[in-house]
């Protein structure tokens, strides 16, 4: 198993300031599908011995230079060795064709990050956690359900990408008829792509905003399309995912066995987020009939929107003190 040679940028091109409390370097690792992933590693300065470690990814359609890097760098300031990685097929990571999402491969990306962290000389392999943001919050919970090496998981402002693709927003398209319409259109797109020899992109966040844009689209635009969060490699900031990426999500629910997770999980969500129902329902499903429910928690951030938990928004909404306490408790 060999890592692909990736071209990684050398300059600091993040959407957040560089911290001089941590050391930063680029690293690569591969998943079990042979795809090489690119990551930023953040290590507390002057750290000694084997450290607890956390792998961070998300949001869905973002890159490590955005929210995941901010989370990773801040947690490194608090004593953890962290990596923020680009998922397969996106950002600086490998994989072809580009801009594909997969409930299986992207869950595996988290497990591959655990592989990588487990063999680092300065990491305690028994103290590894993960953190997923937005769509990668659902992937993180799915990874926790399959990977017993993961001792603590945080899902921040999570989406269940399988639910939203199958049922539409707020389950407004939850019917066989609506799902069939989507499948007919997506399979027609497959033929179109095959004929053209290229995979058509679905488009990132709409820009300019239409006058009747839903409030959550305005929320996304304020992050991805402004200097606050724009990045040249971000799918949401630019052309978006391949249209046909939705197909596998319609048919493969990722949270089916979440109530069999034994390790610690914290789902944190803003109560003003359009996505709040994903977090609430995922938490209830995770603890239902689960004999290991005592280490599960739902942390509600009052007044926070979906993207407030990307970078803190105007009120520093990300509860890093509580994240630090959670990981300290369960990565003992």
Steps between C-alpha positions, in 0.01 A plus 500: 500500500657824387388859522440680173723800440277800559574862420452684829504876540784630716362839599249564778176532304244445776189706571619547860819649650799279572559421866851514632406280795517192277727345239346442158599272214344324203457122508347233278346160567298245302167329552422136427377590153849619412411870497761732648368772727661835578490644850631780716651376826498728803717413802522694829834678520757333721272201549664191647401137519201335336205731448127445460407562136194620307423478127272776367309527172218701347276674422353322198645685203772679698876450522747474786598864459155600626310381808670167566839669514370757746368227729821299466733793570297616800488151652875470447543819701323311778737206505382257232687388191254560217462458127252673272467307175344540159261213418562272204454664159511856638742776591862391495411133553519243223232293333340514157264611367501821698221638717330169579345427839436150635343391831734201507828651383458819702427302817814299421693828478449545875608141570810553284584808704489279808738256327741784438480649846536161667854451369637846576779487757356795693140370512345267756302255279257439786407868513368586155182697428333648193298812427268544203336825395173530305471201262815355647327496839283220369804327351676527837212331680500228234874456549452472877246224437753289311841597639553388859835681515317833511455592864319834468299657218357849454246584231472876461200666328447162333313398188382148431587512130313178430180634652509835325571341162229236539235715666580861409534782750275462804385165351280690256568244222472183706302284259568224251374724221739785582795265541418337168497840328847569640632162392362538147669841468830382648517191281428715196792717613722190503432447128561866429832491685607177331432642156684824569793332675474748787313508829273801522521703819192596695621848586615630836317750716283721281651839421364761473226427748145510363257721686298199615796291622417289808667621818739205512621577146568856617690345792714291264562793265622714789766239570603341171466795264654777710850562635381346827531147360565498126775268379608429144498121554168488683223330303229706667688822426525403133354235266366247748482120493440269206122488459489120513663489846149507645414153372678289759382721787136441407540126541749458787395637841813562707358517853323163515723350770574816697321357806768231516783750554671428832749787496428860600313725256402864529267658248507880519262722309372854496131532580459757220657273239274376221681168546419468871251223436779279364694531825201453730369197312847345468548531875163341580568213259848449644383461861184298428543148641873566531644352822795737458297822498663652809795635299283660232395864511319767303649847550266777383659838426234764556463758226748335263427447131642219287808692386559660841654164590726519195714786626321637804301765314469840666467361852780240518235230512732197487526371861868403493516477880231232494665321207827495692329366812319228301815376332700520822239286674481228236855502365644435845 
